[in-house]
């Protein structure tokens, strides 16, 4: 969460966050996980362009960071989310909290179903609990394989769509690694706009079901309004 700790509401831009993360990658000798101009992807929601802009992280904004590096010949792919609290707020608006809880349930449902021999499309069906919560089904895959490349060869935990071909009918095998990444959008009354929450975790297939490669993000990171010159985070 180091990059979030550097955000100063009303001042820090997407480009600032992008440059900070790239500097850390360079200092640690980590090659970027994908295209140079969009790794990491920094989004102050709502936004469509993956390239960093001069958009400022302000009160009431969601900030998403999707980053990946290559180490020892293998890639990773993670997404983390923060919310910039408005004056008087102690938590994100209810609509954002509901989206977050729905995504956490979706990831957990997929993780439990990720056992050896499971058909990828069936894991996708189980993981998509978002429609039961009243949200539209997202168009992209619930999970993609990660290995030598950030989008590697192997099964795709995805819906029946020509884009994914027969990869959705492949079975999961012990040791397969996936980036599981559901997302939802909904209107948020406090902002008067539609906002999007995205969650992505790295999960490896084991005999008892999926296991997180690193501790998952359980709660949205909270960025507090600057009052004393230093932003506070939780």
C-alpha positions as CSV (number, residue, x, y, z in Angstrom):
1,X,0.0,0.0,0.0
2,X,3.1,2.3,-0.1
3,X,1.9,4.3,-3.1
4,X,-1.5,5.1,-1.4
5,X,0.4,6.5,1.6
6,X,2.0,9.1,-0.7
7,X,-1.4,10.5,-2.0
8,X,-2.2,14.0,-0.8
9,X,-5.9,14.7,-1.6
10,X,-6.3,17.6,-4.0
11,X,-2.7,17.5,-5.2
12,X,-1.5,14.0,-6.2
13,X,-2.2,13.0,-9.8
14,X,-2.4,9.7,-11.6
15,X,1.0,10.6,-13.2
16,X,2.6,11.2,-9.8
17,X,1.5,7.7,-8.6
18,X,2.6,6.2,-11.9
19,X,6.1,7.8,-11.6
20,X,6.5,6.8,-8.0
21,X,5.7,3.1,-8.7
22,X,8.0,3.1,-11.7
23,X,10.8,4.6,-9.7
24,X,10.5,1.8,-7.1
25,X,10.4,-0.9,-9.9
26,X,13.6,0.6,-11.3
27,X,15.3,0.8,-7.9
28,X,14.5,-2.9,-7.3
29,X,15.5,-4.0,-10.7
30,X,12.0,-5.2,-11.6
31,X,11.1,-5.1,-15.3
32,X,7.5,-3.9,-15.9
33,X,4.9,-6.7,-16.3
34,X,3.4,-5.3,-19.5
35,X,3.6,-2.3,-21.9
36,X,5.9,0.5,-20.7
37,X,3.3,3.3,-21.0
38,X,0.5,1.5,-19.1
39,X,2.3,-0.3,-16.3
40,X,1.1,0.4,-13.7
41,X,-2.4,1.3,-14.7
42,X,-3.5,4.1,-12.3
43,X,-7.2,5.0,-12.4
44,X,-9.0,7.8,-10.5
45,X,-12.5,6.5,-11.2
46,X,-14.5,6.7,-13.4
47,X,-12.0,6.5,-16.2
48,X,-11.5,4.4,-19.4
49,X,-7.9,5.3,-20.5
50,X,-5.2,3.1,-19.1
51,X,-2.5,5.7,-19.5
52,X,-1.7,8.1,-16.6
53,X,-3.1,11.6,-16.8
54,X,-3.0,14.7,-14.7
55,X,-6.3,13.9,-13.0
56,X,-6.1,14.7,-9.3
57,X,-7.1,12.3,-6.5
58,X,-9.7,14.4,-4.7
59,X,-12.2,13.9,-1.9
60,X,-14.8,11.3,-2.8
61,X,-12.6,9.6,-5.4
62,X,-11.8,6.0,-5.8
63,X,-8.1,5.3,-6.7
64,X,-7.2,2.0,-8.3
65,X,-3.7,0.7,-9.0
66,X,-3.1,-2.3,-11.3
67,X,0.6,-3.2,-11.3
68,X,2.8,-6.1,-12.3
69,X,6.5,-6.9,-12.5
70,X,8.6,-9.8,-13.8
71,X,10.9,-11.5,-11.4
72,X,13.0,-14.7,-11.9
73,X,11.2,-15.2,-15.2
74,X,7.7,-15.1,-13.9
75,X,5.0,-12.3,-13.9
76,X,2.5,-11.1,-11.4
77,X,-0.7,-9.0,-11.7
78,X,-2.4,-7.3,-8.8
79,X,-5.0,-4.5,-8.4
80,X,-5.5,-2.5,-5.2
81,X,-8.2,0.1,-4.4
82,X,-8.3,3.2,-2.1
83,X,-11.0,5.7,-1.3
84,X,-10.4,9.4,-0.5
85,X,-12.7,10.3,2.4
86,X,-14.8,13.4,2.3
87,X,-14.9,15.8,5.2
88,X,-16.9,14.0,8.0
89,X,-16.8,10.6,6.4
90,X,-15.3,7.6,8.3
91,X,-16.0,5.1,5.5
92,X,-16.8,5.0,1.8
93,X,-20.5,5.6,0.7
94,X,-22.8,2.6,1.1
95,X,-22.9,2.0,-2.6
96,X,-19.1,1.6,-2.7
97,X,-19.1,-0.6,0.3
98,X,-21.7,-2.9,-1.2
99,X,-19.7,-3.2,-4.5
100,X,-16.6,-4.1,-2.5
101,X,-18.3,-6.7,-0.4
102,X,-19.8,-8.2,-3.6
103,X,-16.3,-8.5,-5.2
104,X,-14.8,-10.0,-2.1
105,X,-17.6,-12.7,-2.1
106,X,-17.0,-13.3,-5.8
107,X,-13.3,-13.8,-5.4
108,X,-13.8,-16.1,-2.5
109,X,-16.4,-18.2,-4.4
110,X,-14.0,-18.6,-7.3
111,X,-11.1,-19.4,-5.0
112,X,-12.9,-22.2,-3.2
113,X,-14.0,-23.7,-6.6
114,X,-10.4,-23.6,-8.0
115,X,-9.6,-27.3,-7.5
116,X,-7.6,-29.6,-9.8
117,X,-9.9,-30.9,-12.5
118,X,-12.4,-28.0,-12.3
119,X,-13.6,-26.8,-15.7
120,X,-12.6,-23.1,-16.1
121,X,-16.0,-22.0,-17.3
122,X,-17.7,-23.6,-14.2
123,X,-15.4,-21.7,-11.9
124,X,-16.4,-18.5,-13.8
125,X,-20.1,-19.3,-13.3
126,X,-19.5,-19.8,-9.5
127,X,-17.4,-16.7,-9.2
128,X,-19.9,-14.4,-10.8
129,X,-22.0,-13.7,-7.7
130,X,-22.2,-10.1,-8.8
131,X,-25.5,-10.6,-10.7
132,X,-27.1,-12.0,-7.6
133,X,-26.3,-8.7,-5.9
134,X,-28.1,-6.8,-8.6
135,X,-25.2,-5.8,-10.8
136,X,-24.7,-6.2,-14.5
137,X,-22.4,-9.0,-15.5
138,X,-19.0,-7.7,-16.4
139,X,-17.9,-8.6,-20.0
140,X,-14.3,-9.8,-19.3
141,X,-12.9,-13.0,-17.8
142,X,-13.1,-13.6,-14.0
143,X,-9.5,-15.0,-14.1
144,X,-6.6,-15.3,-16.5
145,X,-3.5,-17.5,-16.2
146,X,-0.3,-15.8,-15.1
147,X,3.2,-17.3,-15.7
148,X,6.0,-16.3,-18.0
149,X,3.7,-13.7,-19.4
150,X,1.1,-11.7,-17.4
151,X,-1.6,-13.2,-19.6
152,X,-0.2,-16.6,-20.1
153,X,-1.2,-19.8,-21.9
154,X,-3.8,-22.1,-20.2
155,X,-7.4,-22.1,-19.1
156,X,-9.4,-18.9,-18.9
157,X,-11.9,-18.6,-16.2
158,X,-14.4,-16.8,-18.4
159,X,-17.9,-16.8,-19.9
160,X,-18.8,-18.5,-23.2
161,X,-17.7,-16.0,-25.7
162,X,-15.9,-16.4,-29.1
163,X,-13.0,-14.3,-27.8
164,X,-12.0,-17.1,-25.3
165,X,-12.5,-20.0,-27.7
166,X,-12.0,-23.5,-26.2
167,X,-9.8,-22.2,-23.3
168,X,-12.8,-22.0,-21.1
169,X,-13.3,-25.7,-21.3
170,X,-9.8,-26.6,-20.1
171,X,-9.4,-28.0,-16.6
172,X,-7.4,-26.4,-13.8
173,X,-4.3,-28.3,-12.7
174,X,-2.2,-28.2,-9.5
175,X,0.2,-25.3,-9.5
176,X,-1.7,-23.2,-12.1
177,X,-1.7,-19.5,-11.1
178,X,-4.5,-17.1,-12.0
179,X,-5.2,-13.4,-11.6
180,X,-8.8,-13.4,-10.4
181,X,-10.3,-10.0,-11.2
182,X,-14.0,-9.3,-11.0
183,X,-15.3,-5.7,-11.2
184,X,-18.6,-3.8,-10.8
185,X,-20.0,-0.4,-11.5
186,X,-22.9,1.5,-9.9
187,X,-24.2,5.0,-9.4
188,X,-23.0,6.6,-6.2
189,X,-25.4,9.2,-4.8
190,X,-22.7,11.2,-2.9
191,X,-20.7,11.8,-6.1
192,X,-23.6,12.1,-8.5
193,X,-21.9,9.7,-10.9
194,X,-21.4,6.1,-11.7
195,X,-18.2,4.7,-10.1
196,X,-16.4,1.4,-10.6
197,X,-14.6,-0.9,-8.2
198,X,-12.2,-3.5,-9.4
199,X,-10.4,-6.2,-7.3
200,X,-7.6,-8.5,-8.5
201,X,-5.9,-11.2,-6.6
202,X,-3.2,-13.8,-7.4
203,X,-4.4,-17.3,-6.6
204,X,-2.7,-20.7,-7.1
205,X,-4.6,-24.0,-7.6
206,X,-4.1,-26.5,-4.8
207,X,-5.8,-29.8,-3.9
208,X,-8.1,-28.2,-1.4
209,X,-8.9,-25.2,-3.6
210,X,-7.2,-21.9,-4.5
211,X,-4.7,-20.3,-2.2
212,X,-3.7,-16.7,-2.2
213,X,-0.1,-16.1,-3.2
214,X,0.0,-13.0,-1.0
215,X,-2.5,-11.8,1.6
216,X,-5.6,-10.5,-0.1
217,X,-6.9,-6.9,0.2
218,X,-9.8,-7.4,2.6
219,X,-10.8,-3.7,3.0
220,X,-10.6,-0.6,0.9
221,X,-7.7,1.6,1.9
222,X,-8.9,4.9,3.4
223,X,-7.1,8.1,2.5
224,X,-8.1,11.0,4.9
225,X,-8.4,14.6,4.1
226,X,-5.2,16.6,4.8
227,X,-5.6,18.7,7.9
228,X,-2.1,19.0,9.3
229,X,-0.1,18.8,6.1
230,X,0.2,15.0,6.3
231,X,-2.4,12.6,4.9
232,X,-3.6,9.8,7.2
233,X,-4.3,6.3,6.0
234,X,-5.8,3.1,7.2
